[in-house]
Amino acid sequence: MSQNTPMPERVDQIVASYQARSTALIMVLQEVQQEYSYLPPEALQRISERMDLALSQIYGVATFYKAFSLEPRGKHLVSVCTGTACHVRNSQSILERLERDLHVERGQTSTDREVTLETVNCVGACALGPVVLIDGKHYGHLTVGEVEKLVEVIRQCPCSVQH
Ligand code: FES
């Protein structure tokens, strides 16, 4: 991250690295999200100006792809798979226990900005179901009783990920 560079300049650098090509919008949004963990409104405004694209078009792309977030995210991203294979193996109970133990509802970020809890629809590891991803790392064959250990993993991990 280049957190020391003020936002407008940092966004300008990212846009310039793609020569402000409109076809590079998704890549630009990805880099901006990596930088700030989400897409701040002022960054989208700057992209609109620098790439000469309508703000509505940028919001259209940013809201279409689930990978983009318009809300600040937590230091850790916890993704519970609720696809069919995981659902039939009780992913719902795991999700509910995570909500309870992490003090955050699905789709939300905890007030201390430590954790964002989201649901995803099949991560391609159905044989491991039910599956939870913590900062992109798969944890499979989970039981509700193992959620406590998962929460410890989240709490103890000093890393912060870029979403
Ligand atoms: S349904 Fe969960 S990994 Fe496929």
Boltz pocket constraint, residues with backbone or C-beta under 6 A from the ligand:
constraints:
  - pocket:
      binder: B
      contacts: [[A, 81], [A, 82], [A, 83], [A, 84], [A, 85], [A, 86], [A, 87], [A, 121], [A, 122], [A, 123], [A, 124], [A, 125], [A, 126], [A, 127], [A, 129], [A, 131]]
      max_distance: 6.0
